[in-house]
Structures are given as structure tokens and as C-alpha cells.
Amino acid sequence: MKEELIKKAYEVAVERYAAVGVDVEKALEDMQKISISLHCWQADDVTGFENPDGQLSGGIQATGNHPGKARNMEELRADILKAASYIPGSHRLNLHAIYGDFGGEFVDRDQIEPKHFESWMQWAKESGLKLDFNSTSFSHPKSGSLTLANPDKEIRDFWIEHTKRSRAIAEAMGKYQGSPCVMNLWVHDGSKDQTVNRLLYRQLLKDSLDEIFATKYDNMKDCIEAKLFGIGAESYTVGSYDFYLGYGAKNNKIVTLDTGHFHLTESIADKISSLLLFTPEIMLHVSRPIRWDSDHVTTMNDDTLDLAKEIIRCKALDRVNIGLDYFDASINRIGAYVVGTRATQKCFLQALLEPIAQLREYEANDQLFERLALLEEAKNLPWNAVWDMFCLKNNVCVGEEYIYDIQKYEAEVTSKR
């Protein structure tokens, strides 16, 4: 009976959208092609497998102590697949370097190799996932407050080597899976209090990046991620948005926009059109900042919706890589994956269903009242009926059904950890 109601509501939605010039079937086809890179670190609070007993440092902090976090690779993989089973479409998994399959041995960051991620590549292929990758500069004895921008050449060279090896791993992943691996580079480098050497550290970071990127690869994409400030680096961040925007535009690198890494009043959506003119692609890390970079679970809010609409309005789906980046340890971690990913997808579906042709015609004719009126009325169009059909077609839970399934998994599996 529920399936019949979903189909009836969908048929009405198709007619309603057609009245404003929107092809719903085309929107669903485009929606099916959108892959979101799930972040592995939500499952275990950014612990990783290098040193499971180690403490987070370098501007990273996961808050909350909800029971049942993944304690090893098997549990983490099982939780990710469980979460993916409630998310419509085909997606990716984003790994940090500290999540290698190290076989119980300590492998320092400057010694990691593709072999430490071969089991991930095989597992991902069997699971229908593609992999993305990140170098890991935090939570290490040599992290301190400066890594790639450290005046100490020995420490700086350590992190340069780590990042070079991370790029080689990303290349191996991309070649194995037949899809470019997106390799993100973020370092926490900065200063807690005022510095009188801003230029020095940025020159060192630039030199480090030049050395790291000297080797060219065909099966991976380089991304550089900025930050406004970090915990313990509140006064100065070496890798600011201005720095990476300049570096990316000059060197044809992808700039990563993390929605939590900017001032709360900044519009991330407004940056999309500018970056598209000067950089090859864009990488998104979608989260929900409550008080700056608090990494709350993404919800279907105005910021995320505006971001999705701008990407669709720019016809830039083929140039924007979409990933998530939050780690909430205060709620069920699998539920956090599902809520955040589905919320992001809902925003993109609404963007695909926007009556953009009519809106642009109004704007071209200087019919500004009409444009504003249609923008408002479009908010009431039955996108939710289309979303339900999207879930139904992908054989995943429609509506709130997944809540009860995740509760059962918690009772039977994660609560026993």
C-alpha cells in the first residue's frame, strides 16, 4: 500500500513540475549520477589504525561518547556498509592515511605504501565503492603546530615525504578502481598567538607544496584545503583560503571548500562561480558549523541548499567533487552518516528540480517580482514525493523507516562492543 501511495504522489509531482517546465525524469537521471564521498572517520571518531590508543591533536577534536564506535577495521567496514545500505545511489569512501591495513605493526607516516591499502582497494571493489584519500598531518609526535611549514627541515621533510607517499597511494587507488582518486591535502599549521613571520611560514608551505606536486600522476586528483583557524592555531593559519586560492589558480590545483572552514556569515555558495573560472574543479567537504568548525551532522538547511543550487545553476556537477566531513560522537554514528548524506542528497535533488529556465527568462526580461515570486513558490513544489521515488527506485528505506533498522543494529551489534 505504501508503495502505491509513493507512486501516486510521484505522478502528481511529475505533473506539477511539468507545469513550471521541469523534467522530473531527467532530474532523477542526473541525481543517480551524483556520488558522495563518505568520510571513514565518522565511524570511529578519527582514531584510525596507526595507534588506536593515541590522542587526537593538531586541531582535531571529536566530542561525545556515544557507545559502540568502531574499534577495528572489520567493525569500521561493517558500519560503513550498513550506513551505505540506507543511502540511495552509488557512492565513494574517503580514507585518511592513518586508516591503513598495517597488520598490527607500527608504520610511521613517512613509510606508508600502496600495499598498506590493498585490502581497502579489494574490499571497496567488492562493496561497489570507489576510494578517495587524505594525507594525515595531525595526531603525531611530529605534528606540533607546524608541519609542511615548519622551519625545522627535518620535520618539514618528514611531512613532505608523507604527503608524497599519500599521493602515490592515491594514484594506486585510482588506477586499481578505474576512477581518479581524489587526494585531499590539509595541514593544521598555524599559531595560537600572534606571529611576526607570516610570510616565512607561507613561503615554506609553498616550497613544500611545489616539491610534493613535482611528480605528475594520471589516476588521482590533487586538492588543497584551507581553514579559517584551528584549535590551538586561533591567531594565524598558514594555509588560509587566500593562500590556497592563489596557489590553486596559479598551479591548476583543485581547491577544497569545507563548509565549516569559513566565517559563519560567509556564503560558500557564492565562491563556486568564481572558483570555476580559475581552477579545474572544486572539492566540497560538507558539514554543519554551529559555532564555526564544529563539524555537526549535515542537515537540509539553507546553507547546504544554496550550495547545491549554485552548483546546478552553474551546470558544474562534472567539475564538483562532493564529500562529507563531520564527526559527531554524541549520537549513533551510523545514523549520523545516513542523516548527513541523505540531507545533502535532498538538497541536490531540490536544486535539480528548480524551474531554472523560467527563472532565467524572468531575470533576462528584468521581471524581478516574477523571479522572486517563483523562487518562493518553488519552495512549495512536491520535491519530497520525488525524493521518496528516488529512494524506492534504489531499494532503500523511504522516509523514517531507517531509524528503526539502525536502532536494531545498535541493539544487536554496536551496543555489544
Disulfide bonds with the S-S distance in Angstrom:
none
